[in-house]
Amino acid sequence: MTAETDKALTEREAAARLGISPITLGRWRRDGAAPVLPLPGLGRLVRYAESAIVKYFDGGGALTKRGTR
């Protein structure tokens, strides 16, 4: 899956896939630790790259700055 074809998940969808609350995911995003997918022209809408969520589940990357998952 490339960035061009990567599915854009809402905060609620991404949090559900990770098994965390949307509030926690929002906190990670504000801390710069969550992979936000830039969507030009959509203003303040926040989306997460599905590939980054999959990578998290595969153990290939941590989403927090503290080195924890």
Number of C-alpha atoms within 10 A of each C-alpha: 9 8 12 6 10 14 15 19 19 16 20 17 15 21 19 13 14 16 9 12 14 17 12 11 22 17 13 16 18 10 11 13 17 20 18 17 17 14 13 8 7 8 7 8 11 16 19 24 22 23 18 20 20 14 13 15 14 9 9 9 15 17 19 16 12 8 9 8 12
